[in-house]
């Protein structure tokens, strides 16, 4: 499996709008085992995105899906940055088969 954990910053006051846009583009991604978007309680403009994929190729393929491309295009003007990003190798978790 392949995992990602990343912090995404919205432009000031736009976190909920960014969250809504990201949520639109997350359905029907082949190979996606888990995709969680969480608000950062310590930063009113930050989101944390935690992803688990069957493999790295599935994640790369998802970025080419029309719905994902549309969400990225719509969100780009209100994304202020990606200050933290980590690749992981998921081993076990609720609903995951090792």
C-alpha positions as CSV (number, residue, x, y, z in Angstrom):
1,X,0.0,0.0,0.0
2,X,0.9,3.6,-0.5
3,X,0.0,6.5,1.8
4,X,0.2,10.2,1.9
5,X,-0.3,12.7,4.8
6,X,-0.2,16.4,3.8
7,X,-1.1,19.7,5.2
8,X,-2.8,22.1,2.8
9,X,-3.3,25.8,3.5
10,X,-6.2,27.9,2.2
11,X,-6.0,31.6,1.6
12,X,-7.2,33.4,4.7
13,X,-10.9,32.7,5.4
14,X,-11.3,30.2,2.5
15,X,-10.7,26.8,4.4
16,X,-14.4,25.7,4.3
17,X,-14.6,26.6,0.6
18,X,-11.4,24.6,-0.1
19,X,-12.8,21.7,1.9
20,X,-16.0,21.7,-0.2
21,X,-14.1,21.7,-3.5
22,X,-11.8,18.9,-2.4
23,X,-14.8,16.8,-1.2
24,X,-16.4,17.2,-4.7
25,X,-13.5,15.5,-6.5
26,X,-12.9,12.5,-4.2
27,X,-15.6,10.1,-5.2
28,X,-14.8,7.1,-7.5
29,X,-11.1,7.0,-7.4
30,X,-9.9,3.5,-8.3
31,X,-7.4,2.1,-5.8
32,X,-8.2,4.6,-3.1
33,X,-8.8,2.7,0.2
34,X,-9.1,5.8,2.4
35,X,-9.3,9.6,1.8
36,X,-9.8,11.7,4.8
37,X,-9.9,15.5,4.9
38,X,-9.6,17.0,8.4
39,X,-9.7,20.6,9.7
40,X,-6.6,21.6,11.7
41,X,-7.9,22.8,15.1
42,X,-4.7,24.9,15.6
43,X,-4.8,26.8,12.3
44,X,-8.1,28.2,10.9
45,X,-6.7,28.1,7.3
46,X,-5.2,24.6,7.3
47,X,-6.5,21.1,6.3
48,X,-4.8,17.8,6.8
49,X,-5.4,15.2,4.0
50,X,-4.7,11.5,4.8
51,X,-4.8,9.1,1.9
52,X,-4.3,5.3,1.6
53,X,-4.0,3.7,-1.9
54,X,-3.4,0.2,-3.1
55,X,-0.1,1.4,-4.6
56,X,1.7,4.5,-5.8
57,X,0.5,4.0,-9.4
58,X,-3.1,4.1,-8.3
59,X,-2.5,7.5,-6.7
60,X,-0.7,8.8,-9.8
61,X,-3.6,7.6,-12.0
62,X,-6.1,9.4,-9.8
63,X,-4.5,12.8,-10.5
64,X,-5.5,12.3,-14.2
65,X,-9.2,11.7,-13.6
66,X,-11.4,14.4,-15.0
67,X,-13.2,15.0,-11.6
68,X,-9.9,15.3,-9.8
69,X,-8.5,17.6,-12.5
70,X,-11.6,19.8,-12.3
71,X,-11.4,20.0,-8.4
72,X,-7.7,20.9,-8.7
73,X,-8.4,23.7,-11.2
74,X,-11.2,25.1,-9.1
75,X,-9.2,24.9,-5.9
76,X,-5.9,26.3,-7.2
77,X,-6.8,30.0,-6.7
78,X,-7.5,29.5,-3.0
79,X,-4.6,27.2,-2.1
80,X,-2.0,29.1,-0.3
81,X,0.5,26.2,0.0
82,X,1.5,22.7,1.1
83,X,3.9,23.3,4.0
84,X,4.1,19.6,5.1
85,X,3.9,16.4,3.1
86,X,4.8,12.9,4.0
87,X,4.8,9.6,2.1
88,X,3.9,6.5,4.2
89,X,3.7,2.8,3.8
90,X,0.4,1.8,5.5
91,X,0.5,-1.6,7.2
92,X,-2.7,-2.1,9.1
93,X,-5.8,-0.1,9.9
94,X,-9.6,-0.3,10.3
95,X,-10.9,-1.6,7.0
96,X,-7.4,-2.1,5.4
97,X,-6.2,-5.6,4.4
98,X,-2.4,-6.0,4.7
